[in-house]
Amino acid sequence: MEIDEYLSVAHEKITANIYLEKLFINNGIDFNWFNTDRIPDHFDLIIKDIKNQGFLK
């Protein structure tokens, strides 16, 4: 299964909605992460920090 295809579709849908795109930007989600080669090794810690801030419930 090629996850990059799914990430590409998700990226297109997010950037097509200006409010959702701003939400991602304001919460520190890097659009480069929509490519498996660019997902940081410490991604789990980034998501945990976002959850600790009260997001992604």
PyMOL commands that place a pseudoatom at each C-alpha (Angstrom):
pseudoatom trace, name=CA, resn=MET, resi=1, chain=A, elem=C, hetatm=0, pos=[0.000, 0.000, 0.000]
pseudoatom trace, name=CA, resn=GLU, resi=2, chain=A, elem=C, hetatm=0, pos=[1.393, 3.365, -0.979]
pseudoatom trace, name=CA, resn=ILE, resi=3, chain=A, elem=C, hetatm=0, pos=[0.646, 5.739, 1.896]
pseudoatom trace, name=CA, resn=ASP, resi=4, chain=A, elem=C, hetatm=0, pos=[2.015, 8.748, -0.003]
pseudoatom trace, name=CA, resn=GLU, resi=5, chain=A, elem=C, hetatm=0, pos=[-1.034, 8.579, -2.281]
pseudoatom trace, name=CA, resn=TYR, resi=6, chain=A, elem=C, hetatm=0, pos=[-3.360, 8.877, 0.724]
pseudoatom trace, name=CA, resn=LEU, resi=7, chain=A, elem=C, hetatm=0, pos=[-1.262, 11.640, 2.216]
pseudoatom trace, name=CA, resn=SER, resi=8, chain=A, elem=C, hetatm=0, pos=[-1.404, 13.506, -1.096]
pseudoatom trace, name=CA, resn=VAL, resi=9, chain=A, elem=C, hetatm=0, pos=[-5.207, 13.286, -1.191]
pseudoatom trace, name=CA, resn=ALA, resi=10, chain=A, elem=C, hetatm=0, pos=[-5.412, 14.466, 2.424]
pseudoatom trace, name=CA, resn=HIS, resi=11, chain=A, elem=C, hetatm=0, pos=[-3.057, 17.370, 1.673]
pseudoatom trace, name=CA, resn=GLU, resi=12, chain=A, elem=C, hetatm=0, pos=[-5.183, 18.440, -1.304]
pseudoatom trace, name=CA, resn=LYS, resi=13, chain=A, elem=C, hetatm=0, pos=[-8.388, 18.357, 0.760]
pseudoatom trace, name=CA, resn=ILE, resi=14, chain=A, elem=C, hetatm=0, pos=[-6.827, 20.305, 3.622]
pseudoatom trace, name=CA, resn=THR, resi=15, chain=A, elem=C, hetatm=0, pos=[-5.378, 23.009, 1.390]
pseudoatom trace, name=CA, resn=ALA, resi=16, chain=A, elem=C, hetatm=0, pos=[-8.683, 23.280, -0.491]
pseudoatom trace, name=CA, resn=ASN, resi=17, chain=A, elem=C, hetatm=0, pos=[-10.343, 24.446, 2.751]
pseudoatom trace, name=CA, resn=ILE, resi=18, chain=A, elem=C, hetatm=0, pos=[-8.784, 27.738, 3.890]
pseudoatom trace, name=CA, resn=TYR, resi=19, chain=A, elem=C, hetatm=0, pos=[-10.098, 27.372, 7.461]
pseudoatom trace, name=CA, resn=LEU, resi=20, chain=A, elem=C, hetatm=0, pos=[-8.737, 23.855, 7.849]
pseudoatom trace, name=CA, resn=GLU, resi=21, chain=A, elem=C, hetatm=0, pos=[-5.447, 24.919, 6.292]
pseudoatom trace, name=CA, resn=LYS, resi=22, chain=A, elem=C, hetatm=0, pos=[-5.110, 27.784, 8.789]
pseudoatom trace, name=CA, resn=LEU, resi=23, chain=A, elem=C, hetatm=0, pos=[-5.953, 25.401, 11.634]
pseudoatom trace, name=CA, resn=PHE, resi=24, chain=A, elem=C, hetatm=0, pos=[-3.102, 23.126, 10.585]
pseudoatom trace, name=CA, resn=ILE, resi=25, chain=A, elem=C, hetatm=0, pos=[-0.690, 26.042, 10.262]
pseudoatom trace, name=CA, resn=ASN, resi=26, chain=A, elem=C, hetatm=0, pos=[-1.700, 27.568, 13.612]
pseudoatom trace, name=CA, resn=ASN, resi=27, chain=A, elem=C, hetatm=0, pos=[-1.169, 24.233, 15.362]
pseudoatom trace, name=CA, resn=GLY, resi=28, chain=A, elem=C, hetatm=0, pos=[2.292, 23.652, 13.942]
pseudoatom trace, name=CA, resn=ILE, resi=29, chain=A, elem=C, hetatm=0, pos=[1.464, 20.896, 11.463]
pseudoatom trace, name=CA, resn=ASP, resi=30, chain=A, elem=C, hetatm=0, pos=[4.051, 21.090, 8.690]
pseudoatom trace, name=CA, resn=PHE, resi=31, chain=A, elem=C, hetatm=0, pos=[2.678, 20.367, 5.219]
pseudoatom trace, name=CA, resn=ASN, resi=32, chain=A, elem=C, hetatm=0, pos=[5.995, 18.734, 4.319]
pseudoatom trace, name=CA, resn=TRP, resi=33, chain=A, elem=C, hetatm=0, pos=[4.908, 15.870, 6.587]
pseudoatom trace, name=CA, resn=PHE, resi=34, chain=A, elem=C, hetatm=0, pos=[2.453, 14.798, 3.893]
pseudoatom trace, name=CA, resn=ASN, resi=35, chain=A, elem=C, hetatm=0, pos=[5.371, 12.926, 2.340]
pseudoatom trace, name=CA, resn=THR, resi=36, chain=A, elem=C, hetatm=0, pos=[6.578, 9.830, 4.183]
pseudoatom trace, name=CA, resn=ASP, resi=37, chain=A, elem=C, hetatm=0, pos=[10.215, 10.753, 3.565]
pseudoatom trace, name=CA, resn=ARG, resi=38, chain=A, elem=C, hetatm=0, pos=[9.744, 14.019, 5.438]
pseudoatom trace, name=CA, resn=ILE, resi=39, chain=A, elem=C, hetatm=0, pos=[7.868, 12.825, 8.529]
pseudoatom trace, name=CA, resn=PRO, resi=40, chain=A, elem=C, hetatm=0, pos=[10.156, 13.561, 11.505]
pseudoatom trace, name=CA, resn=ASP, resi=41, chain=A, elem=C, hetatm=0, pos=[11.394, 10.719, 13.685]
pseudoatom trace, name=CA, resn=HIS, resi=42, chain=A, elem=C, hetatm=0, pos=[9.930, 12.399, 16.758]
pseudoatom trace, name=CA, resn=PHE, resi=43, chain=A, elem=C, hetatm=0, pos=[6.449, 12.792, 15.201]
pseudoatom trace, name=CA, resn=ASP, resi=44, chain=A, elem=C, hetatm=0, pos=[4.855, 10.937, 18.116]
pseudoatom trace, name=CA, resn=LEU, resi=45, chain=A, elem=C, hetatm=0, pos=[6.215, 13.544, 20.543]
pseudoatom trace, name=CA, resn=ILE, resi=46, chain=A, elem=C, hetatm=0, pos=[4.892, 16.369, 18.372]
pseudoatom trace, name=CA, resn=ILE, resi=47, chain=A, elem=C, hetatm=0, pos=[1.393, 14.849, 18.356]
pseudoatom trace, name=CA, resn=LYS, resi=48, chain=A, elem=C, hetatm=0, pos=[1.578, 14.221, 22.112]
pseudoatom trace, name=CA, resn=ASP, resi=49, chain=A, elem=C, hetatm=0, pos=[2.462, 17.887, 22.683]
pseudoatom trace, name=CA, resn=ILE, resi=50, chain=A, elem=C, hetatm=0, pos=[-0.447, 19.023, 20.509]
pseudoatom trace, name=CA, resn=LYS, resi=51, chain=A, elem=C, hetatm=0, pos=[-2.792, 16.756, 22.495]
pseudoatom trace, name=CA, resn=ASN, resi=52, chain=A, elem=C, hetatm=0, pos=[-1.422, 18.161, 25.786]
pseudoatom trace, name=CA, resn=GLN, resi=53, chain=A, elem=C, hetatm=0, pos=[-2.365, 21.619, 24.536]
pseudoatom trace, name=CA, resn=GLY, resi=54, chain=A, elem=C, hetatm=0, pos=[-5.978, 20.450, 24.288]
pseudoatom trace, name=CA, resn=PHE, resi=55, chain=A, elem=C, hetatm=0, pos=[-6.159, 19.724, 20.569]
pseudoatom trace, name=CA, resn=LEU, resi=56, chain=A, elem=C, hetatm=0, pos=[-6.745, 16.432, 18.707]
pseudoatom trace, name=CA, resn=LYS, resi=57, chain=A, elem=C, hetatm=0, pos=[-9.181, 15.034, 21.277]
for i in range(1, 57): cmd.bond("trace and resi %d" % i, "trace and resi %d" % (i + 1))
show_as sticks, trace
zoom trace
